[in-house]
């Protein structure tokens, strides 16, 4: 009589209580030193994994949509468009995304736009490292982080709304906002066309439509509008 050998099913080892799923992070920062240092800092935090870094607004949008991270650590001022525009382009596609803004820019108009676009926290680049650690922990866990200094800026921003200006921004298409940033950064129609792979004629048409929609009549007016709404950095050459 043949002996029967029972096959024992081998189950995978049970996950121990010390095993924690790493939360994925995309860092968007145009300054190389700050970007690399931030990456190194996050390596010190055992529950986070940086899966991509972006040096400009275009890469920030592309990499965030590609990797769908848990957390986006976002600078405000980046070429060719700002962190505010990055948020506009990614937030609808990634409902679970948590956004922590890490920036030196804290003007009320910028703050108002960031709040409207759905950020979950803000850390100034002059803050201690411990504040960044606390902020990313709280934001990644579903909370919000704003220190007292930032809260005062928020109150000021919300106390002085600019509905007309915000409506003007909403009327612009993503491409028009991108072009407005490039023009405000002193790029000619030819340079804009080259960067965006469009014809010079198309670039000029976009320029005319922008001026009409925003009610400005020259590049200087467009620059003022872009600075006021955090599309470009006032300190950029």
Helices and strands as residue ranges (DSSP letters): E 23-28, H 32-43, E 48-54, H 57-67, E 71-74, H 83-90, E 98-103, H 108-116, E 121-124, H 129-140, H 148-159, H 163-171, H 174-184, H 189-196, H 200-214, H 219-228
